Amino acid sequence: MKKLKALNILVTTVALVLLLTSCGGDDNKVATGGTTGVSNTFTDGSHGTAYNNAMALSCGNGGTRLPIRQYYTTETSYNAYKIAYSGSLTSGQLTGSATNLFLGISSDNDVLAVTKIASGSTVTGYNIAVSLCSYTYNGTPIISTSRSIDRVAVPSGINITSNTTCAYDFVATTLMNLYIGSYVIPQSGYVLPSFAFTIRFDPLYCR
């Protein structure tokens, strides 16, 4: 499902909710998931270049790139091509050598960067950087720094695959659920309820 399609469905649903509910108190939630910034040190310089180039891509639909949100998983043993298989991600970053880079992108140029972290010859886990693009509908922020992201989940895990053409590997088709906090519209005082939607990431092919 493309993000734009999901958001259009979401906005229609929110509009119906607002018609059926009266204005209430502020139900804004505090964001608890994802530290901002990234401090990966890649053992291969080309990985660092590819990472920086991906994070510098222009957003689609006139959006702007939001601060990077950083998570990690230590679930590495399901198979060689699926990580975070329980669906849960932990806020923060693992330390160690960044040995492999996997890149994925959405239809709106949101970026999912997965970095394999090792201590010597042992894989300790994966750092997961999520770079979202802002999205506004009729002047109302849907994806924005003014709205919290309460939780991020990957219900079917993150799929990764090797590649011999690019200077990095790929995030194969992966669905990520974002849980967005409620928002008070300043002009009217209406409260947009919290909601969830799904972003689909596919491989970021060589550029």
N, C-alpha and C positions, 0 to 999 in steps of 0.2 A: 504494500500500500504506500502510495506516495504521501509525503508529509502534507502537501498542499491539499490533497483530497481529504485526508484525515482531518485537517484543520477546518476545512469548509463544513464537513459534517459536524464537527465540534461546535463551531460558531452557531450553526443552525440550532443545535440542541440547546446551547446556552441561551440563545434568544428566546426559545420556548420556555425555558426555566424561568427567565426574568419576567415573562408575561404571566406566569402562574404563581410567582412568589412575590411577597412584599419586601421592601427594603429592610434589612436587619442589621445587626451589629457587625463589626469587623471580624471576620473569621480567618484573617491571614495567618499562615503557618510560617514557622521559622525553617529555613532550609537546613537540612542536616546532612545531605549527601554531596560529596565531591569537593575536594580542595582545589583551589585555583592555582594555575601555574604548573610548570613541569620542570624537572631537573634531570632528565635522562642524559647519561653520558654514553654515547654509542661507541662500540669498539671499531665500527666501520664508519669512516667519515661520510661515505655516500648515504648512509642511513640518516645521519643528522641533516644533510642537505635535503633529502627527500621529505623528511618530517617537517622541516621549516617551510619548504615549498607548499606542502599540503595545507599547512595551517595559514598560509598567506593567500589561498585561493579566494577569489571574490564570491560573495554569497549570491544566490539566486533570489529572484522576486524582490530585489531592492533592499534586502536585509543587510545588516552589519554583523561581523563576527564577534561573538561574545567571549568573555574570558574562558580559557580552557578549564574544563572540569576533570579532575584526576581521580581515578579509582584503581583498584588492583584486585587480583584473584590469585589464590594459591592452588586452585583446582586445575591441575595439569595432567591428571592421569587417566582421564576417560578414554581418549585416543589422541592420536597425533594431530587431529584436525578439529577438535572441539575443546574449548576451555570455558570456565565459569559455567559448567553444565548444570549446576543447581539453580541458576538464574540470578543469584545474588552477587552484588559487587560491594567491595569495601572501600570507603573513602580513604584517600591517601595514596602513598607511593611506596613501592618496595625499593630497597637499595641494592646495588650490585651492578654487574656489567650488563649493558643492554646489547644483546648479541644478535637479535633479529627484529625486524620491523615489518608489521603487517598494516596495510592502509585500506580503508574503506570509505565510501562517499555516498551521500544520499542524493536524491533528485534536486534538492535545493542547495547542495554543496556543504551540508553538515559533514564533518570529518570524524571518523573513528580510527584512532591510531593505537595499535596494540604492540607492545614491546616485550619481547621475551627477556627475562632477567635471570642471570645465572651467577652462582658463586663457584668459581672454578669450573668443573665439568658438570655440576649439578644445577638443574633448572629449579629455581625457587618459586617462580610464579610469573605473572604477566602484569605490567602496568597498562592501564587503559585510559587514554586521553580522549575526551569528547569535546569537540569544538562545534558549538551550535550556532546557527544563524538566527538573527532576530526575525520576528514576524509580527506584523501589525495588521489588524483588520478594522477598517473604517475608523482609524485613529486609536483603537483600543489595543494595548499590548497583549499579545498572546504568548510569544516567546520573547522575553525581555529581561534586562537586569532588574527591572522593577517588580518582577514576579519570581517567587521562590520556586526552586526545583526540589521537592521534598524527597524524592527517591528516584533512582534509576534501576531498571531491571532488564535482564536479557532472558526471557522465559524459556527459550530453547538453547541457551548458551551462545557463545560467540564462535562462529565457524572461521577457521583460518586455513589457508592453503599456500603451498610453496609456489614459486615462480622463478623461471630462469631468464626471463626477458628484461624485466625492470631491475633497478638497483635495490628493490625491496620486494617483500611478499605481499599477499593479498588477504584482506578480510573477505571471505566468501559471504553469500547472502545471509544477513543477520538482522533480526528484528529486535529493536530496543524500545522499551516502554519508559516514557517520562511521566512523572506525576507532578503536575504543576499546581502551586498553591493558589488560593482565591485572591481576588483583586477588587478593590473598591474603585469604581469609576468616579474620578474627581468631580466631573460636571454634574452628575446626577445622584451620586451616593449609592447607586446600585452596587451590589456585591456579585461579581462574577464568581461562580463556585469553582472549587478545585476540580481538576479533571485529569484524565490520563489519555495519552495518544501514543501511537506507534510510529517510529521512524524505521524505514528499511535502508540498510546499508548494503551496497554491492562493491565489488572490487574497484579500487581506484587504479585504472590502467595507466600504463606508462605515459608520461607527459613531458 
